[in-house]
Amino acid sequence: MTKFEMLYGWSLPLEHPLHQYVHRTIKRIAAGQGGRPLHLDVGGRRSNYTSNVPAEIWITDVPRERDLQHQLDLGATDAIRDAVLKRRSNVAQYLYDDMTQTRLPDSHFSIVTAIEVLEHVEQDEQFVANVARVLKPGGVFVMTTPNGDFKPIPYPDHKRHYKGAELEALLRRHFADVNVEYRVNADGFFSIAIGRRHKLSPLRLFSGVAYGLNALRERMGFGGQGPAGKNHLFAICRKAG
């Protein structure tokens, strides 16, 4: 285990509530499969949420080429790739790849994740079809995207924000078993925590605590399960065995 992985494990309760939930979910899925399953993280870039997951991680992302990508910290660079490989012990491959045109082999991965990725993809149908293609029979796809029922106006570089029913319909065209949930309370705690995006801000610790309180409140059932007041859609899909 690297120093970064140790620190990430300790600080996980202060991480973004979505990343906390993703981390717990994929760690449970990987542990349930036994051994070290092959796990593809599409658009992972830095992929901190896969730290300490008992799997062999492949990270893919498109190269950072456009000005808007630089402005919004999108896409991968050689510097990002090198940093991730240095600080992570479970990342086996880090590749430049576009899932809409990927040449990754059929039925190769046990788990695929795409965290806050699909909203950036114009060819979403081709993206999801290729995810299903590279998964092994019985493999699991875990993804998140902004909740279009609550946040209908896309951000810069977002092609769309799906409503829950729209995302479920897309996924069901390619997967036998699909579950879509609403996640992350858009409440006062989350609003305070937004300041944490500034790494050198004196509010970093305070905003991290706010993230932690938001995640704890959600785990305790505060905020409900419906679309109102939820920032994200969270989906788990299983390929037919």
C-alpha positions in Angstrom: 0.0 0.0 0.0 1.4 3.4 -0.9 1.4 6.5 1.2 -1.4 8.1 -0.9 -3.6 5.0 -0.5 -3.2 5.1 3.3 -4.0 8.8 3.4 -7.0 8.3 1.1 -8.3 5.5 3.3 -8.1 7.7 6.4 -9.7 10.7 4.7 -12.5 8.9 2.9 -15.2 10.1 5.4 -14.3 13.6 4.3 -14.5 12.9 0.5 -17.3 13.8 -1.8 -20.4 11.8 -0.8 -20.7 10.4 -4.3 -17.2 9.1 -4.2 -17.7 7.6 -0.8 -20.8 5.7 -2.1 -19.0 4.6 -5.3 -16.0 3.4 -3.3 -18.1 1.3 -0.9 -20.1 -0.2 -3.7 -17.2 -1.2 -6.0 -15.2 -2.5 -3.1 -18.1 -4.7 -2.1 -18.6 -5.9 -5.6 -14.9 -6.7 -6.1 -14.6 -8.5 -2.8 -17.6 -10.6 -3.7 -16.0 -11.8 -6.9 -12.9 -13.1 -5.1 -9.3 -12.8 -6.1 -8.4 -9.6 -8.0 -11.0 -9.1 -10.7 -10.2 -7.0 -13.7 -11.8 -3.6 -13.3 -12.0 -1.0 -16.1 -12.5 2.6 -15.0 -13.6 4.6 -18.0 -12.9 8.3 -17.9 -11.2 7.7 -14.6 -8.4 10.3 -15.0 -7.2 10.3 -11.3 -9.7 7.7 -10.2 -9.2 8.2 -6.4 -12.4 6.3 -5.6 -10.9 3.0 -6.8 -8.0 3.3 -4.3 -7.8 0.3 -2.0 -10.3 -1.6 -4.1 -9.2 -5.3 -4.2 -9.0 -5.4 -8.0 -6.6 -4.9 -10.9 -7.6 -1.5 -12.2 -7.3 -0.3 -15.8 -7.9 3.4 -16.2 -8.9 4.9 -19.6 -9.6 8.5 -20.6 -9.5 10.6 -23.7 -6.4 12.9 -24.1 -6.7 16.5 -23.0 -6.5 18.5 -26.2 -9.2 21.2 -26.2 -9.1 24.5 -24.3 -12.3 23.7 -22.6 -10.8 20.4 -21.3 -7.9 22.4 -19.8 -10.4 24.9 -18.2 -12.6 22.2 -16.7 -9.8 19.7 -15.8 -11.2 17.1 -18.2 -9.3 14.4 -20.1 -5.9 12.9 -19.2 -2.4 14.1 -19.7 1.0 12.3 -19.4 1.6 14.1 -16.1 -1.7 12.9 -14.6 -1.1 9.4 -15.9 2.5 9.2 -14.4 1.3 10.6 -11.0 -1.5 8.0 -10.8 0.8 5.1 -11.6 3.3 6.4 -9.0 0.9 6.7 -6.1 -1.4 3.7 -6.7 -0.6 0.0 -6.2 -3.7 -1.4 -7.8 -3.5 0.4 -11.2 -2.1 -2.0 -13.8 -2.8 0.0 -17.0 -3.5 3.6 -17.8 -4.6 4.0 -21.4 -5.8 6.8 -23.7 -9.0 5.5 -25.1 -12.5 6.6 -26.3 -15.2 4.2 -25.2 -17.3 5.1 -28.2 -14.6 3.7 -30.5 -12.7 1.4 -28.2 -10.8 -1.6 -29.4 -10.6 -3.2 -25.9 -11.3 -6.9 -26.2 -14.8 -8.5 -25.8 -15.8 -10.0 -22.5 -12.6 -9.0 -20.8 -13.5 -7.1 -17.6 -15.5 -8.2 -14.5 -16.3 -4.6 -13.5 -16.6 -1.4 -15.4 -17.1 2.0 -13.9 -17.9 5.4 -15.5 -18.2 8.1 -12.8 -19.6 11.4 -14.0 -18.6 10.5 -17.6 -21.7 9.8 -19.7 -23.0 13.3 -19.6 -19.9 14.4 -21.6 -20.5 11.8 -24.4 -22.4 12.7 -27.6 -22.7 9.1 -28.7 -24.1 7.7 -25.5 -25.7 4.7 -27.1 -22.4 3.5 -28.6 -20.7 4.2 -25.3 -23.0 1.9 -23.3 -23.0 -0.7 -26.0 -19.2 -0.9 -25.9 -19.3 -1.1 -22.1 -21.6 -4.1 -22.3 -19.3 -5.7 -25.0 -16.1 -5.5 -22.9 -17.8 -6.9 -19.8 -17.7 -10.6 -19.1 -21.0 -12.4 -18.8 -22.4 -11.6 -15.4 -20.1 -8.6 -15.1 -21.2 -5.4 -13.4 -21.3 -1.8 -14.7 -21.4 1.0 -12.1 -22.0 4.5 -13.3 -23.1 8.0 -12.1 -24.3 11.1 -13.9 -26.0 14.4 -12.9 -29.7 14.0 -12.0 -31.7 15.7 -14.9 -34.9 15.5 -12.8 -33.3 18.0 -10.5 -30.7 19.7 -12.6 -32.0 19.9 -16.2 -29.6 22.5 -17.5 -26.3 21.0 -18.6 -23.0 22.4 -17.4 -20.2 23.4 -19.9 -19.2 20.4 -21.9 -22.2 18.4 -20.8 -24.3 17.0 -23.7 -27.3 16.2 -21.6 -28.6 15.6 -18.1 -30.7 12.4 -18.0 -33.9 12.0 -16.1 -34.0 8.8 -14.1 -36.4 7.1 -16.5 -34.3 8.2 -19.5 -31.1 6.7 -18.1 -32.9 3.5 -17.2 -34.3 3.1 -20.7 -30.8 3.6 -22.2 -29.2 1.0 -19.9 -32.0 -1.6 -20.3 -31.3 -1.7 -24.1 -27.9 -3.2 -23.3 -28.1 -4.9 -19.8 -30.3 -7.6 -18.4 -30.5 -6.2 -14.9 -30.6 -2.4 -14.2 -31.1 -0.4 -11.0 -31.1 3.4 -11.0 -31.1 5.4 -7.8 -31.0 9.1 -6.8 -28.0 10.0 -4.7 -26.3 12.9 -2.8 -28.5 15.4 -1.0 -28.3 18.9 -2.5 -28.7 20.5 1.0 -26.9 23.2 3.0 -24.1 20.8 4.0 -23.3 20.1 0.3 -23.4 23.8 -0.5 -20.8 24.5 2.2 -18.7 21.7 1.0 -18.4 23.1 -2.6 -15.6 25.3 -1.3 -13.4 22.2 -1.0 -12.7 22.3 -4.8 -10.1 24.9 -4.0 -7.3 22.7 -2.7 -5.4 25.5 -0.8 -8.6 27.1 0.6 -8.5 27.6 4.5 -12.0 26.1 4.4 -10.9 22.8 3.1 -11.1 20.9 6.3 -14.4 22.6 7.3 -15.9 21.8 3.8 -14.6 18.2 4.1 -16.5 17.8 7.4 -19.6 19.2 5.6 -19.2 16.5 2.9 -18.9 13.9 5.7 -22.1 15.2 7.4 -23.9 15.1 4.1 -22.9 11.5 3.5 -23.8 10.5 7.0 -27.3 12.1 6.8 -27.9 10.3 3.5 -26.9 6.9 4.9 -29.3 7.5 7.8 -32.1 8.1 5.4 -32.4 11.9 5.5 -33.5 13.5 2.3 -35.6 10.7 0.9 -35.0 8.4 -2.1 -36.8 10.3 -4.8 -35.5 12.8 -7.4 -36.2 16.0 -5.6 -33.1 17.5 -4.0 -30.7 14.9 -5.3 -27.6 15.8 -7.3 -26.8 12.5 -9.0 -28.1 9.4 -10.6 -26.4 6.2 -9.5 -26.8 3.0 -11.6 -25.7 -0.6 -11.2 -26.2 -2.9 -14.2 -25.4 -6.6 -14.7 -24.7 -8.3 -18.0 -26.6 -11.4 -18.7 -24.6 -14.5 -17.7 
